[in-house]
Amino acid sequence: MADRILQEVLEIDLEKSELIAILEKRTQEEIKKVLMRWGT
């Protein structure tokens, strides 16, 4: 049981790491555009 929970946590961390890597590749300008769109 504990192993399964650990596995799920690790998978979530991996997904977060990938997401962060993708976000870091974007330029500040792209991020600003997205935020402006979300704000409207």
PDB file with one MODEL, atoms N, CA, C and O in Angstrom:
MODEL        1
ATOM      1  N   MET A   1       0.832  -1.211   0.000  1.00  0.00           N
ATOM      2  CA  MET A   1       0.000   0.000   0.000  1.00  0.00           C
ATOM      3  C   MET A   1       0.864   1.258   0.000  1.00  0.00           C
ATOM      4  O   MET A   1       0.670   2.157  -0.818  1.00  0.00           O
ATOM      5  N   ALA A   2       1.823   1.309   0.930  1.00  0.00           N
ATOM      6  CA  ALA A   2       2.707   2.478   0.992  1.00  0.00           C
ATOM      7  C   ALA A   2       3.485   2.641  -0.309  1.00  0.00           C
ATOM      8  O   ALA A   2       3.729   3.759  -0.761  1.00  0.00           O
ATOM      9  N   ASP A   3       3.870   1.518  -0.903  1.00  0.00           N
ATOM     10  CA  ASP A   3       4.598   1.567  -2.172  1.00  0.00           C
ATOM     11  C   ASP A   3       3.757   2.210  -3.266  1.00  0.00           C
ATOM     12  O   ASP A   3       4.262   2.983  -4.080  1.00  0.00           O
ATOM     13  N   ARG A   4       2.475   1.884  -3.276  1.00  0.00           N
ATOM     14  CA  ARG A   4       1.592   2.434  -4.300  1.00  0.00           C
ATOM     15  C   ARG A   4       1.442   3.939  -4.124  1.00  0.00           C
ATOM     16  O   ARG A   4       1.460   4.691  -5.099  1.00  0.00           O
ATOM     17  N   ILE A   5       1.294   4.371  -2.886  1.00  0.00           N
ATOM     18  CA  ILE A   5       1.177   5.806  -2.603  1.00  0.00           C
ATOM     19  C   ILE A   5       2.449   6.526  -3.037  1.00  0.00           C
ATOM     20  O   ILE A   5       2.394   7.579  -3.673  1.00  0.00           O
ATOM     21  N   LEU A   6       3.592   5.947  -2.685  1.00  0.00           N
ATOM     22  CA  LEU A   6       4.876   6.531  -3.070  1.00  0.00           C
ATOM     23  C   LEU A   6       4.980   6.639  -4.586  1.00  0.00           C
ATOM     24  O   LEU A   6       5.426   7.655  -5.118  1.00  0.00           O
ATOM     25  N   GLN A   7       4.567   5.585  -5.270  1.00  0.00           N
ATOM     26  CA  GLN A   7       4.593   5.567  -6.738  1.00  0.00           C
ATOM     27  C   GLN A   7       3.763   6.721  -7.297  1.00  0.00           C
ATOM     28  O   GLN A   7       4.206   7.425  -8.204  1.00  0.00           O
ATOM     29  N   GLU A   8       2.555   6.915  -6.753  1.00  0.00           N
ATOM     30  CA  GLU A   8       1.679   7.981  -7.230  1.00  0.00           C
ATOM     31  C   GLU A   8       2.297   9.347  -6.987  1.00  0.00           C
ATOM     32  O   GLU A   8       2.227  10.223  -7.849  1.00  0.00           O
ATOM     33  N   VAL A   9       2.897   9.537  -5.826  1.00  0.00           N
ATOM     34  CA  VAL A   9       3.539  10.813  -5.503  1.00  0.00           C
ATOM     35  C   VAL A   9       4.686  11.083  -6.472  1.00  0.00           C
ATOM     36  O   VAL A   9       4.836  12.200  -6.968  1.00  0.00           O
ATOM     37  N   LEU A  10       5.488  10.063  -6.736  1.00  0.00           N
ATOM     38  CA  LEU A  10       6.609  10.217  -7.670  1.00  0.00           C
ATOM     39  C   LEU A  10       6.115  10.577  -9.062  1.00  0.00           C
ATOM     40  O   LEU A  10       6.716  11.413  -9.738  1.00  0.00           O
ATOM     41  N   GLU A  11       5.027   9.955  -9.495  1.00  0.00           N
ATOM     42  CA  GLU A  11       4.478  10.260 -10.817  1.00  0.00           C
ATOM     43  C   GLU A  11       4.004  11.703 -10.878  1.00  0.00           C
ATOM     44  O   GLU A  11       4.219  12.382 -11.882  1.00  0.00           O
ATOM     45  N   ILE A  12       3.364  12.179  -9.822  1.00  0.00           N
ATOM     46  CA  ILE A  12       2.913  13.570  -9.776  1.00  0.00           C
ATOM     47  C   ILE A  12       4.119  14.509  -9.845  1.00  0.00           C
ATOM     48  O   ILE A  12       4.093  15.499 -10.576  1.00  0.00           O
ATOM     49  N   ASP A  13       5.178  14.198  -9.083  1.00  0.00           N
ATOM     50  CA  ASP A  13       6.386  15.022  -9.110  1.00  0.00           C
ATOM     51  C   ASP A  13       6.997  15.061 -10.503  1.00  0.00           C
ATOM     52  O   ASP A  13       7.460  16.110 -10.951  1.00  0.00           O
ATOM     53  N   LEU A  14       7.001  13.925 -11.187  1.00  0.00           N
ATOM     54  CA  LEU A  14       7.542  13.881 -12.548  1.00  0.00           C
ATOM     55  C   LEU A  14       6.722  14.764 -13.473  1.00  0.00           C
ATOM     56  O   LEU A  14       7.281  15.508 -14.279  1.00  0.00           O
ATOM     57  N   GLU A  15       5.403  14.688 -13.363  1.00  0.00           N
ATOM     58  CA  GLU A  15       4.537  15.518 -14.197  1.00  0.00           C
ATOM     59  C   GLU A  15       4.789  16.992 -13.922  1.00  0.00           C
ATOM     60  O   GLU A  15       4.846  17.803 -14.847  1.00  0.00           O
ATOM     61  N   LYS A  16       4.941  17.340 -12.634  1.00  0.00           N
ATOM     62  CA  LYS A  16       5.214  18.732 -12.276  1.00  0.00           C
ATOM     63  C   LYS A  16       6.538  19.192 -12.858  1.00  0.00           C
ATOM     64  O   LYS A  16       6.638  20.303 -13.378  1.00  0.00           O
ATOM     65  N   SER A  17       7.551  18.344 -12.774  1.00  0.00           N
ATOM     66  CA  SER A  17       8.871  18.686 -13.305  1.00  0.00           C
ATOM     67  C   SER A  17       8.801  18.937 -14.804  1.00  0.00           C
ATOM     68  O   SER A  17       9.408  19.880 -15.313  1.00  0.00           O
ATOM     69  N   GLU A  18       8.058  18.091 -15.508  1.00  0.00           N
ATOM     70  CA  GLU A  18       7.907  18.268 -16.952  1.00  0.00           C
ATOM     71  C   GLU A  18       7.180  19.568 -17.249  1.00  0.00           C
ATOM     72  O   GLU A  18       7.555  20.303 -18.163  1.00  0.00           O
ATOM     73  N   LEU A  19       6.145  19.850 -16.481  1.00  0.00           N
ATOM     74  CA  LEU A  19       5.380  21.073 -16.680  1.00  0.00           C
ATOM     75  C   LEU A  19       6.253  22.303 -16.452  1.00  0.00           C
ATOM     76  O   LEU A  19       6.218  23.253 -17.233  1.00  0.00           O
ATOM     77  N   ILE A  20       7.037  22.277 -15.375  1.00  0.00           N
ATOM     78  CA  ILE A  20       7.937  23.387 -15.073  1.00  0.00           C
ATOM     79  C   ILE A  20       8.952  23.566 -16.203  1.00  0.00           C
ATOM     80  O   ILE A  20       9.233  24.693 -16.611  1.00  0.00           O
ATOM     81  N   ALA A  21       9.501  22.464 -16.708  1.00  0.00           N
ATOM     82  CA  ALA A  21      10.471  22.532 -17.803  1.00  0.00           C
ATOM     83  C   ALA A  21       9.850  23.182 -19.035  1.00  0.00           C
ATOM     84  O   ALA A  21      10.485  24.000 -19.701  1.00  0.00           O
ATOM     85  N   ILE A  22       8.610  22.814 -19.332  1.00  0.00           N
ATOM     86  CA  ILE A  22       7.909  23.396 -20.481  1.00  0.00           C
ATOM     87  C   ILE A  22       7.713  24.896 -20.258  1.00  0.00           C
ATOM     88  O   ILE A  22       7.965  25.698 -21.156  1.00  0.00           O
ATOM     89  N   LEU A  23       7.265  25.269 -19.067  1.00  0.00           N
ATOM     90  CA  LEU A  23       7.036  26.680 -18.769  1.00  0.00           C
ATOM     91  C   LEU A  23       8.318  27.494 -18.846  1.00  0.00           C
ATOM     92  O   LEU A  23       8.308  28.625 -19.333  1.00  0.00           O
ATOM     93  N   GLU A  24       9.429  26.924 -18.366  1.00  0.00           N
ATOM     94  CA  GLU A  24      10.697  27.644 -18.385  1.00  0.00           C
ATOM     95  C   GLU A  24      11.199  27.877 -19.804  1.00  0.00           C
ATOM     96  O   GLU A  24      11.953  28.820 -20.045  1.00  0.00           O
ATOM     97  N   LYS A  25      10.790  27.030 -20.743  1.00  0.00           N
ATOM     98  CA  LYS A  25      11.215  27.189 -22.134  1.00  0.00           C
ATOM     99  C   LYS A  25      10.496  28.364 -22.793  1.00  0.00           C
ATOM    100  O   LYS A  25      11.017  28.958 -23.737  1.00  0.00           O
ATOM    101  N   ARG A  26       9.345  28.690 -22.318  1.00  0.00           N
ATOM    102  CA  ARG A  26       8.593  29.805 -22.896  1.00  0.00           C
ATOM    103  C   ARG A  26       9.268  31.131 -22.550  1.00  0.00           C
ATOM    104  O   ARG A  26       9.906  31.265 -21.505  1.00  0.00           O
ATOM    105  N   THR A  27       9.117  32.090 -23.432  1.00  0.00           N
ATOM    106  CA  THR A  27       9.689  33.404 -23.151  1.00  0.00           C
ATOM    107  C   THR A  27       8.758  34.172 -22.226  1.00  0.00           C
ATOM    108  O   THR A  27       7.577  33.847 -22.102  1.00  0.00           O
ATOM    109  N   GLN A  28       9.295  35.178 -21.589  1.00  0.00           N
ATOM    110  CA  GLN A  28       8.489  36.031 -20.711  1.00  0.00           C
ATOM    111  C   GLN A  28       7.343  36.656 -21.506  1.00  0.00           C
ATOM    112  O   GLN A  28       6.239  36.816 -20.985  1.00  0.00           O
ATOM    113  N   GLU A  29       7.601  37.003 -22.745  1.00  0.00           N
ATOM    114  CA  GLU A  29       6.583  37.642 -23.590  1.00  0.00           C
ATOM    115  C   GLU A  29       5.394  36.712 -23.808  1.00  0.00           C
ATOM    116  O   GLU A  29       4.243  37.141 -23.724  1.00  0.00           O
ATOM    117  N   GLU A  30       5.671  35.437 -24.087  1.00  0.00           N
ATOM    118  CA  GLU A  30       4.594  34.462 -24.284  1.00  0.00           C
ATOM    119  C   GLU A  30       3.770  34.325 -23.012  1.00  0.00           C
ATOM    120  O   GLU A  30       2.541  34.285 -23.064  1.00  0.00           O
ATOM    121  N   ILE A  31       4.445  34.253 -21.875  1.00  0.00           N
ATOM    122  CA  ILE A  31       3.748  34.114 -20.590  1.00  0.00           C
ATOM    123  C   ILE A  31       2.856  35.331 -20.351  1.00  0.00           C
ATOM    124  O   ILE A  31       1.718  35.199 -19.900  1.00  0.00           O
ATOM    125  N   LYS A  32       3.381  36.512 -20.658  1.00  0.00           N
ATOM    126  CA  LYS A  32       2.618  37.743 -20.468  1.00  0.00           C
ATOM    127  C   LYS A  32       1.349  37.719 -21.323  1.00  0.00           C
ATOM    128  O   LYS A  32       0.274  38.093 -20.853  1.00  0.00           O
ATOM    129  N   LYS A  33       1.474  37.279 -22.576  1.00  0.00           N
ATOM    130  CA  LYS A  33       0.311  37.205 -23.473  1.00  0.00           C
ATOM    131  C   LYS A  33      -0.751  36.273 -22.910  1.00  0.00           C
ATOM    132  O   LYS A  33      -1.939  36.595 -22.910  1.00  0.00           O
ATOM    133  N   VAL A  34      -0.312  35.114 -22.431  1.00  0.00           N
ATOM    134  CA  VAL A  34      -1.252  34.135 -21.864  1.00  0.00           C
ATOM    135  C   VAL A  34      -1.964  34.727 -20.657  1.00  0.00           C
ATOM    136  O   VAL A  34      -3.179  34.590 -20.516  1.00  0.00           O
ATOM    137  N   LEU A  35      -1.206  35.384 -19.789  1.00  0.00           N
ATOM    138  CA  LEU A  35      -1.808  35.977 -18.593  1.00  0.00           C
ATOM    139  C   LEU A  35      -2.798  37.069 -18.965  1.00  0.00           C
ATOM    140  O   LEU A  35      -3.850  37.193 -18.337  1.00  0.00           O
ATOM    141  N   MET A  36      -2.474  37.860 -19.977  1.00  0.00           N
ATOM    142  CA  MET A  36      -3.383  38.923 -20.416  1.00  0.00           C
ATOM    143  C   MET A  36      -4.690  38.317 -20.926  1.00  0.00           C
ATOM    144  O   MET A  36      -5.773  38.834 -20.653  1.00  0.00           O
ATOM    145  N   ARG A  37      -4.575  37.203 -21.676  1.00  0.00           N
ATOM    146  CA  ARG A  37      -5.768  36.529 -22.187  1.00  0.00           C
ATOM    147  C   ARG A  37      -6.618  35.994 -21.050  1.00  0.00           C
ATOM    148  O   ARG A  37      -7.843  36.119 -21.070  1.00  0.00           O
ATOM    149  N   TRP A  38      -5.962  35.391 -20.045  1.00  0.00           N
ATOM    150  CA  TRP A  38      -6.695  34.854 -18.900  1.00  0.00           C
ATOM    151  C   TRP A  38      -7.405  35.958 -18.135  1.00  0.00           C
ATOM    152  O   TRP A  38      -8.472  35.737 -17.562  1.00  0.00           O
ATOM    153  N   GLY A  39      -6.813  37.146 -18.127  1.00  0.00           N
ATOM    154  CA  GLY A  39      -7.364  38.264 -17.359  1.00  0.00           C
ATOM    155  C   GLY A  39      -8.618  38.853 -17.977  1.00  0.00           C
ATOM    156  O   GLY A  39      -9.342  39.598 -17.317  1.00  0.00           O
ATOM    157  N   THR A  40      -8.893  38.522 -19.261  1.00  0.00           N
ATOM    158  CA  THR A  40     -10.046  39.134 -19.922  1.00  0.00           C
ATOM    159  C   THR A  40     -11.263  38.244 -19.868  1.00  0.00           C
ATOM    160  O   THR A  40     -12.321  38.612 -20.379  1.00  0.00           O
TER     161      THR A  40
ENDMDL
END
